[in-house]
Amino acid sequence: MSDPLQYFQSHETDYLKKLKHLVAIPSVSFPGFEQKVVGECGNEVKKLFTEVGLENIQTFPGGHPERPYIYGEWLKAPGRPTVLMYGHYDVQPPGNLDKWQSPPFELTEKNGRLFARGSADDKGGLIANLAAIDSILKSVGSLPVNVKILAEGEEECGSGGLDNFVAKNKSLIQADVIIITDADNYDEQTAGLTVSLRGLISMSVEVQALKQPVHSGLLGGPLPDSAMALSKILATLVDDSGEISIPEIREMVVPLSADDRQELSSLPFDEHKFRDESGILPETKLRCSAGEILEHLWFKPSFSINCFQASSQAQAGNVVVASAWARIGLRTVPNIDNEKAKQLLQEHIERQTAFGLKAKVSNVSVGTWWKTKTDHPAFKQMEAALAKGWGRASVKIGCGGSIPFVQTFTDALGGAPALLIGVCDPKTFAHSENESMSIEVWRKSVRSLIHFLSSF
Ligand SMILES: [Zn+2]
């Protein structure tokens, strides 16, 4: 058999079995979860690299020794360009187990979708990369292009070791084009080529007034309430419409260009579909008009309280809580200076007082936004491959999420173009309960990758 597409079609279930196997390893990279499991998943990825026939397979330490970077290559096309393909095998925590309709670490098929944590983000993406290379190698016997492939084990917890890995292994990962298979598609029928990402500044904020919670009847009144104080402090971060209130941060945001606006308005958009896919309740109003949704998602900063903890529902007695803790995040966009914005945010929080209480900021992390030019021929080449793989033209999209290392890669590779594609679609609910991947979207993504790699 010499047609990679046919080979893929007849071996699709084998590749999905590999996905099932990877998904069954709960490789949650967050501190607090057993890191050894992440390392075990890394070992399985290494085995998959071997099965594909990749060579020079190596393991590099991540920010934690149990979260290794796995590298493999196929470099038997001398004189041809080199493509670096990226995916990650670590996952987010499963979240609220009661909300899962099937076990989070058991790949479960329902209505053409595969449900499990990491099914799409990004074990599905990683397997898509491997399936494309494997289908060409096993059918044609060789690739028309050199391929390097990298699997990360700590993307979801901030890629702590990536800068170090890239700095130390610049020549090993040197390539002409980067494919990052960890992004979204516009919808289930339309492939997306992601050309911008938001950045993310996150930090923990804590107010503590007491040594321990006390009886709110016996002692409440004279004591300041930490949860109320933290609420008041956090409330100063946004205006009445929910926009970040710090003027210096707002002023750094570049208004959309006429071209960007044109691109946005050319995309088909259905408000009802958006409401449905976002899970917003029927009675809840959006913060903007339907025509502004994409701009808000891709090109405006947004502020979230990711977690607010003062006690728990189970422990909610008549008490004055001792302390309150929150994790907050600000999504940033061009041209916010992330370091400056981080400082502004932190200073603003530390300046506030409520009932004489102040908040302490800790665990600050900063990931930068990214926006690429699309004039390199690789973009056209990928657009052609996506059109073939999906049977219709792709669209250039932004992404409200963050992949801070895209810039690290492009810098290390001397400005090589980064092509961001993926196996997610708006129904995926990555990072949320009941994450799923559409089998058809995955199939189309693998076909596109086969077309892309074959087009050199
Ligand atoms: Zn991901």
Boltz pocket constraint, residues with backbone or C-beta under 6 A from the ligand:
constraints:
  - pocket:
      binder: B
      contacts: [[A, 88], [A, 121], [A, 122], [A, 155], [A, 182]]
      max_distance: 6.0
